[in-house]
Amino acid sequence: MRLQVIAHDVHNDELKQWTESELVGYSSEVEVPEYRHVKSISFIYSGINNYTLKVDKAPLNPSFLDPETLDQVADVRFGQSISALEGLLDDKASSIYLDRSILAAQVQERSKGGVQCFSIKQVIPVSFVQDALAEVKNRVLKSLLLLEEEYGNLDGLGIDLSGQPESKIARVNYKINSDVLHIELNQPEIVDEPAVKKIAWNIVVPIVTGVIGAVLGAAAIQMMGI
């Protein structure tokens, strides 16, 4: 939330969008970052095996799903808010189970009735969620460190951009978006304003001073009748 306020202050739309999506969740139309994708073809089921044997939480052979269905369910997208993602860790289980019971009819058909599922669950390691949360925290920390490096201490929550050159703001935003968020954007044309000022001081000012001196010298000569 703190980073979202700062992203607004520095006019970084990409950073603001990322923080908002992490806080409230990603809509179905938005592609989630790579750290929120996980692939799993591990399934368990409860039901009847070999027509008579009742089983509970037994491994389900993924070949009982047709290749197209398996491709669709194997790539799991976690688009919920960061707080909901943290909530998946509350029970301290080693795995997360996603309900895939809708696939029971397909399993029964492809097993020729040998496997009848009352429930099917897809198994996701808890370590995936832990890694995703760690990546979010790492990106937040990197962004704040970059901003503090450029704008000074951020204990006041926001950033006052008065007096900050546009080129600096563009440079810092580009660095955050490319290095931290891994968003590919065109690099802005950045003018080193301090260098421009230095050139103006070291070159332009002496020239102007010389011209003024020449004019005054000529005036003095004319007044003296030389």
C-alpha positions in Angstrom: 0.0 0.0 0.0 2.9 2.3 0.8 4.4 1.6 -2.6 1.1 2.3 -4.4 1.0 5.8 -2.9 4.6 6.4 -4.0 3.9 5.0 -7.5 1.1 7.6 -7.8 3.4 10.4 -6.6 6.1 9.6 -9.2 3.6 9.1 -12.0 4.6 5.5 -12.7 1.5 3.9 -14.1 3.1 0.4 -14.5 4.2 0.3 -10.9 0.8 1.6 -9.8 -1.0 -1.1 -11.8 1.2 -3.8 -10.4 0.7 -2.8 -6.8 -3.1 -2.4 -7.3 -3.3 -5.9 -8.9 -1.3 -7.4 -6.0 -3.6 -5.7 -3.4 -7.0 -6.5 -4.9 -6.2 -9.4 -7.3 -5.7 -9.7 -11.1 -8.8 -9.6 -13.3 -9.4 -12.4 -15.7 -8.4 -10.2 -18.6 -5.0 -9.3 -17.2 -2.0 -11.6 -17.6 -0.5 -12.5 -14.2 3.2 -12.3 -13.7 5.3 -15.4 -14.2 5.7 -16.0 -10.5 2.0 -16.5 -10.2 1.9 -19.4 -12.7 2.7 -23.0 -11.7 2.5 -26.2 -13.6 1.1 -29.4 -12.0 0.0 -32.7 -13.3 -0.3 -34.2 -9.9 -3.9 -35.3 -9.0 -5.6 -37.3 -6.2 -9.1 -38.7 -6.1 -11.6 -40.4 -3.9 -14.0 -42.9 -5.4 -14.0 -46.5 -6.8 -11.1 -48.2 -8.5 -11.4 -51.4 -10.5 -15.2 -51.3 -10.1 -15.2 -52.5 -6.5 -12.3 -51.0 -4.5 -13.1 -47.9 -2.6 -10.2 -45.5 -2.4 -9.5 -42.1 -0.7 -6.9 -39.5 -1.7 -5.3 -42.0 -4.1 -3.0 -40.8 -6.9 -4.8 -40.3 -10.3 -3.0 -41.1 -13.5 -3.0 -37.9 -15.6 -3.4 -40.1 -18.7 -7.1 -40.4 -17.8 -7.4 -36.8 -19.0 -7.3 -36.1 -22.7 -4.2 -34.1 -23.7 -6.1 -30.9 -24.4 -7.8 -30.9 -21.0 -4.5 -31.8 -19.3 -2.7 -28.8 -21.0 -5.5 -26.5 -19.8 -5.5 -27.6 -16.1 -1.8 -28.2 -15.8 -1.0 -24.4 -16.1 -2.5 -23.0 -12.9 -3.0 -19.2 -12.7 -3.1 -17.7 -9.2 -4.8 -14.3 -9.6 -6.2 -13.7 -6.2 -5.1 -10.8 -3.9 -1.8 -11.0 -1.9 -3.8 -11.4 1.3 -5.8 -14.3 -0.1 -2.5 -15.9 -1.3 -1.1 -15.5 2.2 -4.3 -17.2 3.5 -3.5 -20.4 1.7 -0.6 -20.9 4.1 -2.6 -20.6 7.3 -3.2 -24.3 7.8 0.5 -25.1 7.5 -0.2 -28.0 5.1 2.5 -29.2 2.7 0.2 -28.9 -0.3 -2.7 -26.9 -1.7 -5.6 -28.8 -3.3 -7.7 -27.3 -6.1 -11.0 -28.9 -6.8 -11.1 -30.6 -10.3 -14.1 -32.8 -9.7 -15.7 -31.5 -12.9 -13.3 -33.9 -14.7 -14.8 -37.0 -13.1 -16.9 -37.9 -16.2 -13.9 -37.7 -18.5 -11.9 -39.9 -16.2 -14.6 -42.5 -16.1 -15.0 -42.5 -19.8 -11.3 -42.8 -20.6 -10.8 -45.5 -18.0 -13.8 -47.4 -19.5 -15.5 -47.3 -16.1 -12.6 -48.7 -14.2 -12.1 -45.4 -12.2 -15.1 -43.6 -10.8 -14.3 -40.4 -9.0 -16.4 -38.8 -6.3 -13.9 -36.0 -6.1 -10.7 -35.0 -7.9 -8.1 -32.5 -6.5 -5.1 -31.0 -8.2 -2.0 -30.9 -5.9 0.0 -27.7 -5.7 3.1 -27.6 -3.5 2.9 -24.9 -0.7 6.5 -23.9 -1.6 5.1 -22.4 -4.8 2.9 -19.9 -2.8 5.9 -19.2 -0.5 8.1 -18.4 -3.5 5.4 -16.2 -5.0 5.1 -14.2 -1.8 8.8 -13.9 -1.5 9.0 -12.5 -5.0 6.4 -9.9 -4.3 8.2 -8.8 -1.2 11.5 -8.7 -3.0 10.1 -6.5 -5.8 8.5 -4.1 -3.3 11.8 -3.8 -1.4 13.9 -3.3 -4.6 11.5 -0.6 -5.7 11.6 1.3 -2.4 15.4 1.0 -2.3 15.7 2.4 -5.8 13.3 5.3 -5.0 15.2 6.1 -1.7 18.5 6.1 -3.6 17.2 8.7 -6.0 14.8 10.8 -3.9 16.1 10.4 -0.3 14.4 8.9 2.8 10.8 7.8 2.2 9.7 7.7 5.8 7.1 10.4 5.0 5.3 7.8 2.8 5.1 9.9 -0.4 7.6 11.8 -2.6 7.6 15.5 -3.3 8.6 15.9 -6.9 8.8 19.7 -6.9 12.1 20.7 -8.3 12.8 17.2 -9.7 13.6 17.2 -13.4 11.3 15.2 -15.7 14.3 13.3 -17.1 15.2 12.0 -13.6 11.7 10.8 -13.0 11.6 9.1 -16.4 15.0 7.4 -15.7 14.0 6.1 -12.3 10.6 4.8 -13.5 12.2 3.1 -16.4 14.8 1.4 -14.1 12.0 0.1 -11.8 9.8 -1.1 -14.6 12.6 -2.9 -16.4 14.8 -4.2 -13.6 12.2 -4.9 -10.9 8.9 -5.5 -12.7 10.5 -7.0 -15.8 8.2 -4.9 -18.1 9.7 -4.3 -21.5 9.2 -0.6 -22.4 11.0 1.7 -24.8 13.8 3.5 -23.0 13.1 7.2 -22.7 15.4 9.8 -24.1 17.1 11.1 -21.0 18.9 14.4 -20.9 21.4 14.8 -18.1 20.2 18.1 -16.8 23.1 18.7 -14.4 25.5 18.2 -17.3 23.5 20.7 -19.4 23.7 23.2 -16.5 27.4 22.6 -16.2 27.9 23.2 -20.0 25.9 26.4 -19.7 28.1 27.6 -16.8 31.5 26.6 -18.3 30.9 27.7 -21.9 27.9 30.0 -22.3 28.6 32.2 -19.3 32.2 32.9 -20.2 31.2 33.8 -23.7 28.5 36.2 -22.5 31.0 37.7 -20.0 33.6 38.1 -22.8 31.1 39.9 -25.0 30.0 42.2 -22.2 33.7 42.9 -21.4 34.4 43.8 -25.1 31.4 46.1 -25.3 32.4 47.9 -22.1 36.1 48.1 -23.3 35.0 49.7 -26.6 32.8 52.2 -24.8 35.6 53.1 -22.5 38.0 53.7 -25.4 35.5 55.8 -27.2 34.9 57.9 -24.0 38.6 58.4 -23.6 38.9 59.5 -27.3 41.5 56.8 -28.0 
